[in-house]
Amino acid sequence: GENMQISRAVSFSVPSQNHIGIYVHAPVAGTAASCTLGKYGALVGFRRMDTTFQNFNAVELGRRLSQHVVGMNPLTVGEMPEIQEEEAKEGKKEEGEGKELENIEEEGSRVSD
């Protein structure tokens, strides 16, 4: 066996109307049912808003959502202010570059006329 030491651990809990979905990719064999170890993992917290559909399996939905998070490997989930600011700056740079290209094309057409 490999000598592994866990230096940090986190415990999550949610109110009874909320759910936590979990998915662990490449689970380690022989881990306890209450603690799954693996190479990649995701936790997704969600709350059921519409109660009209009675055949609702929160465990399965949470597992599938978490599986998609692991598969897509996102840098972030949701809208973080820092990322929005960076995307706005990048958008402004691209707009400026587009204007420069338009000016160059206009000048080129004037020269050829």
N, C-alpha and C positions, 0 to 999 in steps of 0.2 A: 504494500500500500504506500501511497504517497503521503508524506508528512504535510498536512494542511493545517493552517491556523487561521481562524476567523478573527479579524481585528475589530470589526464593527458590525453591528446588527441594528435593524430598525424594525419596529412593530407598527402596523397600521390597524386602525379601527375606524369604522364609519357608523353613522346612525342607522337604525333598523330599516329605514326606507331607502337607504343607499346600498350599493353592492360594490365589491372589489372583485375584478376578474384577474386571474393569473395565468401565465403561460411560461413554461421553462423549456427552452430548446436544448436538445442533447442532454437529457437528465442523466445524472450519475446513478448507476445501479446500486441498489441497496440502501438508499436514503430513506429515512422515516417518512411515513405518509403525511405527517404534519409539517415537514420541512423538506422541500425539494431543492436540490442543488443541480446546476447545469452551467453550460457555457454562456447562454444568453437568457434573459428573462425580462418580463414586463408585467407591471401592475396597472390596471385601468380601473378608475373609480367612476361609477355612473349611477344615475337615479332614474327610475321608471317614472315617466311623466304621464303617460296615458294608460289607464287601467282597464280599458274596454276589452283588450285581448286577454282572455283568461289563461290560455295555454302558454305561459311565459316562463322560459327556463333561463333565469339570470346567470346561473353558473356557466351554462354553455355559451351564452351571448358574451359574457365577460372573457371566457377563454378564447373565443374566436377574435374578439377585438384585440386582446393582448397579443395573440398570434400574429395579427396583421401589423401591429406596432413593431414586433421583433423582425418580421419579414421586410418591412419597408426601411428599417434602420434610420429613423428620422433624427435630426439633430435636436429638434424641440417639437413639442406638440402644443398646439394652441397659438395664441398671439402674445408674444412677449414684447414689451415696449422697446427693448434694445434692438431686437431683430427688425421691428417695424421701422425704426430710425435708420438702420443700416440699409434696408431695402429702399427707403425713400431717397437716401443719398445716392445709391446706385442708379435709381431711376432718373435722378437729376443729371448724373454724369452721362447716361445714355442719351438723354434728350439733348444735352449740349453737344455731344458728338454728332448726333443726327443733324443739328443745325449747321455745324461746320461742314459736313458733307454736302448739304443743300447749297451753301454759299460757294463751295468749290465747284459744284456742278453748274451753278448759274454763271460763275466767272468763266468757266470753260466754254459754255455755250456762247458767251459774248465774244470771246477770242475767236472762235471758229466762224462767227457771222461776218 
